[in-house]
Amino acid sequence: MNCLDCVYHKIIPDHDPWNASCTDDQAIVCILQSNDKQDIESLDVIKSSPYKVVVVGIRLYNTREKSNTPDWCPVVGQIGGDVK
């Protein structure tokens, strides 16, 4: 299973405010899970996200390859089966 196939994923920009070469990076978050490490004052998009992070620092050309479903996925846990 891949997070991109799930309706509960969201792709957000993951630009590094301190590194100009990472302005096009992306991250995937799960909108069913809250970010228990959220820091709303952070300049880092991932740290300030209200949603739990699946993967960060993804380049546009390898989004699918890098977005495998994590072990903590709430959807896979409900429908059963292995996380691949």
KOLGU-4560 file (N, C-alpha, C; in nm, 3 decimals, padded with zeros to 5 digits):
<recs>
<n_xx: 00.084 n_yy: -00.118 n_zz: 00.000 ca_xx: 00.000 ca_yy: 00.000 ca_zz: 00.000 c_xx: 00.089 c_yy: 00.124 c_zz: 00.000 mol: A seq: 1 type: MET>
<n_xx: 00.037 n_yy: 00.229 n_zz: -00.058 ca_xx: 00.112 ca_yy: 00.353 ca_zz: -00.069 c_xx: 00.021 c_yy: 00.468 c_zz: -00.023 mol: A seq: 2 type: ASN>
<n_xx: 00.075 n_yy: 00.560 n_zz: 00.052 ca_xx: -00.005 ca_yy: 00.671 ca_zz: 00.104 c_xx: -00.070 c_yy: 00.754 c_zz: -00.008 mol: A seq: 3 type: CYS>
<n_xx: -00.009 n_yy: 00.759 n_zz: -00.124 ca_xx: -00.066 ca_yy: 00.836 ca_zz: -00.233 c_xx: -00.198 c_yy: 00.777 c_zz: -00.284 mol: A seq: 4 type: LEU>
<n_xx: -00.223 n_yy: 00.650 n_zz: -00.254 ca_xx: -00.346 ca_yy: 00.585 ca_zz: -00.294 c_xx: -00.458 c_yy: 00.604 c_zz: -00.191 mol: A seq: 5 type: ASP>
<n_xx: -00.427 n_yy: 00.666 n_zz: -00.081 ca_xx: -00.522 ca_yy: 00.686 ca_zz: 00.028 c_xx: -00.583 c_yy: 00.827 c_zz: 00.021 mol: A seq: 6 type: CYS>
<n_xx: -00.712 n_yy: 00.836 n_zz: 00.046 ca_xx: -00.779 ca_yy: 00.967 ca_zz: 00.041 c_xx: -00.742 c_yy: 01.055 c_zz: 00.161 mol: A seq: 7 type: VAL>
<n_xx: -00.678 n_yy: 00.997 n_zz: 00.262 ca_xx: -00.644 ca_yy: 01.073 ca_zz: 00.383 c_xx: -00.501 c_yy: 01.127 c_zz: 00.383 mol: A seq: 8 type: TYR>
<n_xx: -00.433 n_yy: 01.120 n_zz: 00.270 ca_xx: -00.299 ca_yy: 01.180 ca_zz: 00.263 c_xx: -00.311 c_yy: 01.324 c_zz: 00.214 mol: A seq: 9 type: HIS>
<n_xx: -00.212 n_yy: 01.401 n_zz: 00.246 ca_xx: -00.203 ca_yy: 01.538 ca_zz: 00.195 c_xx: -00.057 c_yy: 01.565 c_zz: 00.166 mol: A seq: 10 type: LYS>
<n_xx: -00.030 n_yy: 01.621 n_zz: 00.049 ca_xx: 00.106 ca_yy: 01.660 ca_zz: 00.013 c_xx: 00.120 c_yy: 01.809 c_zz: 00.044 mol: A seq: 11 type: ILE>
<n_xx: 00.221 n_yy: 01.840 n_zz: 00.122 ca_xx: 00.244 ca_yy: 01.980 ca_zz: 00.161 c_xx: 00.387 c_yy: 02.019 c_zz: 00.123 mol: A seq: 12 type: ILE>
<n_xx: 00.411 n_yy: 02.148 n_zz: 00.104 ca_xx: 00.548 ca_yy: 02.192 ca_zz: 00.076 c_xx: 00.636 c_yy: 02.169 c_zz: 00.198 mol: A seq: 13 type: PRO>
<n_xx: 00.756 n_yy: 02.127 n_zz: 00.174 ca_xx: 00.852 ca_yy: 02.102 ca_zz: 00.282 c_xx: 00.982 c_yy: 02.176 c_zz: 00.254 mol: A seq: 14 type: ASP>
<n_xx: 00.968 n_yy: 02.303 n_zz: 00.222 ca_xx: 01.088 ca_yy: 02.381 ca_zz: 00.192 c_xx: 01.168 c_yy: 02.404 c_zz: 00.320 mol: A seq: 15 type: HIS>
<n_xx: 01.296 n_yy: 02.405 n_zz: 00.305 ca_xx: 01.385 ca_yy: 02.430 ca_zz: 00.417 c_xx: 01.414 c_yy: 02.580 c_zz: 00.420 mol: A seq: 16 type: ASP>
<n_xx: 01.369 n_yy: 02.649 n_zz: 00.524 ca_xx: 01.390 ca_yy: 02.794 ca_zz: 00.527 c_xx: 01.537 c_yy: 02.835 c_zz: 00.536 mol: A seq: 17 type: PRO>
<n_xx: 01.625 n_yy: 02.738 n_zz: 00.566 ca_xx: 01.767 ca_yy: 02.769 ca_zz: 00.579 c_xx: 01.851 c_yy: 02.712 c_zz: 00.465 mol: A seq: 18 type: TRP>
<n_xx: 01.786 n_yy: 02.648 n_zz: 00.366 ca_xx: 01.861 ca_yy: 02.588 ca_zz: 00.256 c_xx: 01.787 c_yy: 02.614 c_zz: 00.125 mol: A seq: 19 type: ASN>
<n_xx: 01.838 n_yy: 02.703 n_zz: 00.045 ca_xx: 01.772 ca_yy: 02.744 ca_zz: -00.079 c_xx: 01.762 c_yy: 02.632 c_zz: -00.182 mol: A seq: 20 type: ALA>
<n_xx: 01.844 n_yy: 02.529 n_zz: -00.171 ca_xx: 01.837 ca_yy: 02.420 ca_zz: -00.269 c_xx: 01.722 c_yy: 02.323 c_zz: -00.243 mol: A seq: 21 type: SER>
<n_xx: 01.650 n_yy: 02.342 n_zz: -00.134 ca_xx: 01.540 ca_yy: 02.251 ca_zz: -00.099 c_xx: 01.404 c_yy: 02.319 c_zz: -00.109 mol: A seq: 22 type: CYS>
<n_xx: 01.390 n_yy: 02.417 n_zz: -00.194 ca_xx: 01.265 ca_yy: 02.492 ca_zz: -00.203 c_xx: 01.151 c_yy: 02.414 c_zz: -00.266 mol: A seq: 23 type: THR>
<n_xx: 01.181 n_yy: 02.307 n_zz: -00.340 ca_xx: 01.075 ca_yy: 02.231 ca_zz: -00.405 c_xx: 01.045 c_yy: 02.098 c_zz: -00.335 mol: A seq: 24 type: ASP>
<n_xx: 01.105 n_yy: 02.074 n_zz: -00.220 ca_xx: 01.077 ca_yy: 01.951 ca_zz: -00.146 c_xx: 00.931 c_yy: 01.945 c_zz: -00.101 mol: A seq: 25 type: ASP>
<n_xx: 00.883 n_yy: 01.822 n_zz: -00.086 ca_xx: 00.746 ca_yy: 01.800 ca_zz: -00.040 c_xx: 00.748 c_yy: 01.706 c_zz: 00.080 mol: A seq: 26 type: GLN>
<n_xx: 00.637 n_yy: 01.704 n_zz: 00.150 ca_xx: 00.617 ca_yy: 01.608 ca_zz: 00.258 c_xx: 00.477 c_yy: 01.550 c_zz: 00.245 mol: A seq: 27 type: ALA>
<n_xx: 00.458 n_yy: 01.434 n_zz: 00.303 ca_xx: 00.326 ca_yy: 01.374 ca_zz: 00.306 c_xx: 00.284 c_yy: 01.363 c_zz: 00.451 mol: A seq: 28 type: ILE>
<n_xx: 00.160 n_yy: 01.406 n_zz: 00.477 ca_xx: 00.104 ca_yy: 01.396 ca_zz: 00.611 c_xx: -00.026 c_yy: 01.316 c_zz: 00.605 mol: A seq: 29 type: VAL>
<n_xx: -00.063 n_yy: 01.260 n_zz: 00.718 ca_xx: -00.187 ca_yy: 01.184 ca_zz: 00.731 c_xx: -00.288 c_yy: 01.273 c_zz: 00.803 mol: A seq: 30 type: CYS>
<n_xx: -00.398 n_yy: 01.305 n_zz: 00.737 ca_xx: -00.496 ca_yy: 01.396 ca_zz: 00.796 c_xx: -00.586 c_yy: 01.327 c_zz: 00.900 mol: A seq: 31 type: ILE>
<n_xx: -00.569 n_yy: 01.196 n_zz: 00.917 ca_xx: -00.643 ca_yy: 01.125 ca_zz: 01.022 c_xx: -00.571 c_yy: 01.127 c_zz: 01.156 mol: A seq: 32 type: LEU>
<n_xx: -00.443 n_yy: 01.159 n_zz: 01.153 ca_xx: -00.361 ca_yy: 01.157 ca_zz: 01.274 c_xx: -00.314 c_yy: 01.298 c_zz: 01.308 mol: A seq: 33 type: GLN>
<n_xx: -00.323 n_yy: 01.335 n_zz: 01.433 ca_xx: -00.273 ca_yy: 01.467 ca_zz: 01.473 c_xx: -00.123 c_yy: 01.458 c_zz: 01.501 mol: A seq: 34 type: SER>
<n_xx: -00.056 n_yy: 01.569 n_zz: 01.482 ca_xx: 00.088 ca_yy: 01.579 ca_zz: 01.504 c_xx: 00.113 c_yy: 01.601 c_zz: 01.653 mol: A seq: 35 type: ASN>
<n_xx: 00.153 n_yy: 01.497 n_zz: 01.723 ca_xx: 00.175 ca_yy: 01.507 ca_zz: 01.868 c_xx: 00.301 c_yy: 01.586 c_zz: 01.902 mol: A seq: 36 type: ASP>
<n_xx: 00.377 n_yy: 01.625 n_zz: 01.800 ca_xx: 00.498 ca_yy: 01.705 ca_zz: 01.821 c_xx: 00.485 c_yy: 01.843 c_zz: 01.759 mol: A seq: 37 type: LYS>
<n_xx: 00.364 n_yy: 01.888 n_zz: 01.736 ca_xx: 00.340 ca_yy: 02.015 ca_zz: 01.668 c_xx: 00.397 c_yy: 02.133 c_zz: 01.746 mol: A seq: 38 type: GLN>
<n_xx: 00.465 n_yy: 02.220 n_zz: 01.673 ca_xx: 00.519 ca_yy: 02.344 ca_zz: 01.727 c_xx: 00.471 c_yy: 02.457 c_zz: 01.636 mol: A seq: 39 type: ASP>
<n_xx: 00.361 n_yy: 02.520 n_zz: 01.673 ca_xx: 00.299 ca_yy: 02.619 ca_zz: 01.585 c_xx: 00.385 c_yy: 02.743 c_zz: 01.563 mol: A seq: 40 type: ILE>
<n_xx: 00.486 n_yy: 02.762 n_zz: 01.644 ca_xx: 00.574 ca_yy: 02.879 ca_zz: 01.627 c_xx: 00.695 c_yy: 02.851 c_zz: 01.538 mol: A seq: 41 type: GLU>
<n_xx: 00.711 n_yy: 02.727 n_zz: 01.497 ca_xx: 00.826 ca_yy: 02.688 ca_zz: 01.417 c_xx: 00.814 c_yy: 02.740 c_zz: 01.274 mol: A seq: 42 type: SER>
<n_xx: 00.925 n_yy: 02.778 n_zz: 01.214 ca_xx: 00.930 ca_yy: 02.815 ca_zz: 01.073 c_xx: 00.930 c_yy: 02.691 c_zz: 00.984 mol: A seq: 43 type: LEU>
<n_xx: 00.959 n_yy: 02.578 n_zz: 01.042 ca_xx: 00.962 ca_yy: 02.451 ca_zz: 00.970 c_xx: 00.819 c_yy: 02.404 c_zz: 00.948 mol: A seq: 44 type: ASP>
<n_xx: 00.780 n_yy: 02.390 n_zz: 00.823 ca_xx: 00.643 ca_yy: 02.353 ca_zz: 00.786 c_xx: 00.602 c_yy: 02.222 c_zz: 00.853 mol: A seq: 45 type: VAL>
<n_xx: 00.692 n_yy: 02.127 n_zz: 00.859 ca_xx: 00.661 ca_yy: 01.997 ca_zz: 00.916 c_xx: 00.637 c_yy: 02.005 c_zz: 01.065 mol: A seq: 46 type: ILE>
<n_xx: 00.718 n_yy: 02.081 n_zz: 01.134 ca_xx: 00.700 ca_yy: 02.094 ca_zz: 01.279 c_xx: 00.572 c_yy: 02.169 c_zz: 01.315 mol: A seq: 47 type: LYS>
<n_xx: 00.529 n_yy: 02.258 n_zz: 01.227 ca_xx: 00.409 ca_yy: 02.336 ca_zz: 01.257 c_xx: 00.281 c_yy: 02.272 c_zz: 01.201 mol: A seq: 48 type: SER>
<n_xx: 00.293 n_yy: 02.164 n_zz: 01.127 ca_xx: 00.177 ca_yy: 02.097 ca_zz: 01.068 c_xx: 00.087 c_yy: 02.039 c_zz: 01.177 mol: A seq: 49 type: SER>
<n_xx: -00.044 n_yy: 02.051 n_zz: 01.161 ca_xx: -00.135 ca_yy: 01.990 ca_zz: 01.258 c_xx: -00.150 c_yy: 01.838 c_zz: 01.238 mol: A seq: 50 type: PRO>
<n_xx: -00.096 n_yy: 01.787 n_zz: 01.127 ca_xx: -00.112 ca_yy: 01.646 ca_zz: 01.093 c_xx: 00.017 c_yy: 01.568 c_zz: 01.112 mol: A seq: 51 type: TYR>
<n_xx: 00.004 n_yy: 01.440 n_zz: 01.140 ca_xx: 00.120 ca_yy: 01.354 ca_zz: 01.160 c_xx: 00.194 c_yy: 01.335 c_zz: 01.028 mol: A seq: 52 type: LYS>
<n_xx: 00.324 n_yy: 01.343 n_zz: 01.036 ca_xx: 00.411 ca_yy: 01.336 ca_zz: 00.918 c_xx: 00.439 c_yy: 01.190 c_zz: 00.882 mol: A seq: 53 type: VAL>
<n_xx: 00.421 n_yy: 01.160 n_zz: 00.754 ca_xx: 00.454 ca_yy: 01.028 ca_zz: 00.702 c_xx: 00.598 c_yy: 01.027 c_zz: 00.654 mol: A seq: 54 type: VAL>
<n_xx: 00.633 n_yy: 01.125 n_zz: 00.571 ca_xx: 00.768 ca_yy: 01.134 ca_zz: 00.516 c_xx: 00.797 c_yy: 01.279 c_zz: 00.479 mol: A seq: 55 type: VAL>
<n_xx: 00.924 n_yy: 01.319 n_zz: 00.493 ca_xx: 00.966 ca_yy: 01.456 ca_zz: 00.464 c_xx: 01.077 c_yy: 01.457 c_zz: 00.360 mol: A seq: 56 type: VAL>
<n_xx: 01.104 n_yy: 01.575 n_zz: 00.306 ca_xx: 01.217 ca_yy: 01.594 ca_zz: 00.217 c_xx: 01.208 c_yy: 01.518 c_zz: 00.086 mol: A seq: 57 type: GLY>
<n_xx: 01.088 n_yy: 01.506 n_zz: 00.032 ca_xx: 01.070 ca_yy: 01.430 ca_zz: -00.092 c_xx: 01.089 c_yy: 01.523 c_zz: -00.212 mol: A seq: 58 type: ILE>
<n_xx: 01.167 n_yy: 01.478 n_zz: -00.306 ca_xx: 01.180 ca_yy: 01.549 ca_zz: -00.434 c_xx: 01.062 c_yy: 01.512 c_zz: -00.522 mol: A seq: 59 type: ARG>
<n_xx: 01.019 n_yy: 01.602 n_zz: -00.608 ca_xx: 00.902 ca_yy: 01.580 ca_zz: -00.692 c_xx: 00.908 c_yy: 01.452 c_zz: -00.773 mol: A seq: 60 type: LEU>
<n_xx: 01.026 n_yy: 01.416 n_zz: -00.819 ca_xx: 01.039 ca_yy: 01.300 ca_zz: -00.908 c_xx: 01.030 c_yy: 01.165 c_zz: -00.835 mol: A seq: 61 type: TYR>
<n_xx: 01.038 n_yy: 01.163 n_zz: -00.701 ca_xx: 01.030 ca_yy: 01.035 ca_zz: -00.633 c_xx: 00.925 c_yy: 01.031 c_zz: -00.521 mol: A seq: 62 type: ASN>
<n_xx: 00.818 n_yy: 01.105 n_zz: -00.541 ca_xx: 00.713 ca_yy: 01.110 ca_zz: -00.440 c_xx: 00.652 c_yy: 00.972 c_zz: -00.414 mol: A seq: 63 type: THR>
<n_xx: 00.613 n_yy: 00.901 n_zz: -00.517 ca_xx: 00.550 ca_yy: 00.769 ca_zz: -00.498 c_xx: 00.647 c_yy: 00.670 c_zz: -00.436 mol: A seq: 64 type: ARG>
<n_xx: 00.769 n_yy: 00.670 n_zz: -00.483 ca_xx: 00.869 ca_yy: 00.576 ca_zz: -00.432 c_xx: 00.891 c_yy: 00.593 c_zz: -00.281 mol: A seq: 65 type: GLU>
<n_xx: 00.885 n_yy: 00.715 n_zz: -00.234 ca_xx: 00.916 ca_yy: 00.745 ca_zz: -00.094 c_xx: 00.794 c_yy: 00.746 c_zz: -00.001 mol: A seq: 66 type: LYS>
<n_xx: 00.676 n_yy: 00.721 n_zz: -00.053 ca_xx: 00.555 ca_yy: 00.737 ca_zz: 00.030 c_xx: 00.488 c_yy: 00.605 c_zz: 00.067 mol: A seq: 67 type: SER>
<n_xx: 00.570 n_yy: 00.506 n_zz: 00.102 ca_xx: 00.514 ca_yy: 00.380 ca_zz: 00.149 c_xx: 00.440 c_yy: 00.401 c_zz: 00.281 mol: A seq: 68 type: ASN>
<n_xx: 00.337 n_yy: 00.323 n_zz: 00.300 ca_xx: 00.253 ca_yy: 00.335 ca_zz: 00.418 c_xx: 00.331 c_yy: 00.299 c_zz: 00.545 mol: A seq: 69 type: THR>
<n_xx: 00.324 n_yy: 00.385 n_zz: 00.647 ca_xx: 00.397 ca_yy: 00.357 ca_zz: 00.772 c_xx: 00.326 c_yy: 00.251 c_zz: 00.856 mol: A seq: 70 type: PRO>
<n_xx: 00.398 n_yy: 00.195 n_zz: 00.951 ca_xx: 00.342 ca_yy: 00.093 ca_zz: 01.040 c_xx: 00.223 c_yy: 00.145 c_zz: 01.121 mol: A seq: 71 type: ASP>
<n_xx: 00.222 n_yy: 00.274 n_zz: 01.152 ca_xx: 00.117 ca_yy: 00.329 ca_zz: 01.237 c_xx: -00.009 c_yy: 00.371 c_zz: 01.159 mol: A seq: 72 type: TRP>
<n_xx: -00.018 n_yy: 00.339 n_zz: 01.034 ca_xx: -00.130 ca_yy: 00.381 ca_zz: 00.949 c_xx: -00.265 c_yy: 00.338 c_zz: 01.009 mol: A seq: 73 type: CYS>
<n_xx: -00.355 n_yy: 00.434 n_zz: 01.033 ca_xx: -00.486 ca_yy: 00.400 ca_zz: 01.090 c_xx: -00.579 c_yy: 00.330 c_zz: 00.991 mol: A seq: 74 type: PRO>
<n_xx: -00.559 n_yy: 00.350 n_zz: 00.863 ca_xx: -00.645 ca_yy: 00.287 ca_zz: 00.762 c_xx: -00.611 c_yy: 00.139 c_zz: 00.747 mol: A seq: 75 type: VAL>
<n_xx: -00.483 n_yy: 00.108 n_zz: 00.733 ca_xx: -00.442 ca_yy: -00.031 ca_zz: 00.720 c_xx: -00.480 c_yy: -00.109 c_zz: 00.846 mol: A seq: 76 type: VAL>
<n_xx: -00.469 n_yy: -00.045 n_zz: 00.961 ca_xx: -00.508 ca_yy: -00.110 ca_zz: 01.086 c_xx: -00.657 c_yy: -00.144 c_zz: 01.089 mol: A seq: 77 type: GLY>
<n_xx: -00.740 n_yy: -00.065 n_zz: 01.023 ca_xx: -00.883 ca_yy: -00.090 ca_zz: 01.022 c_xx: -00.923 c_yy: -00.196 c_zz: 00.920 mol: A seq: 78 type: GLN>
<n_xx: -00.856 n_yy: -00.198 n_zz: 00.804 ca_xx: -00.894 ca_yy: -00.293 ca_zz: 00.701 c_xx: -00.815 c_yy: -00.422 c_zz: 00.708 mol: A seq: 79 type: ILE>
<n_xx: -00.710 n_yy: -00.423 n_zz: 00.789 ca_xx: -00.628 ca_yy: -00.542 ca_zz: 00.804 c_xx: -00.528 c_yy: -00.554 c_zz: 00.691 mol: A seq: 80 type: GLY>
<n_xx: -00.443 n_yy: -00.650 n_zz: 00.702 ca_xx: -00.343 ca_yy: -00.672 ca_zz: 00.598 c_xx: -00.208 c_yy: -00.618 c_zz: 00.636 mol: A seq: 81 type: GLY>
<n_xx: -00.111 n_yy: -00.653 n_zz: 00.558 ca_xx: 00.026 ca_yy: -00.609 ca_zz: 00.581 c_xx: 00.050 c_yy: -00.473 c_zz: 00.521 mol: A seq: 82 type: ASP>
<n_xx: 00.140 n_yy: -00.400 n_zz: 00.583 ca_xx: 00.183 ca_yy: -00.270 ca_zz: 00.530 c_xx: 00.299 c_yy: -00.297 c_zz: 00.437 mol: A seq: 83 type: VAL>
<n_xx: 00.285 n_yy: -00.258 n_zz: 00.313 ca_xx: 00.391 ca_yy: -00.280 ca_zz: 00.213 c_xx: 00.441 c_yy: -00.148 c_zz: 00.162 mol: A seq: 84 type: LYS>
</recs>
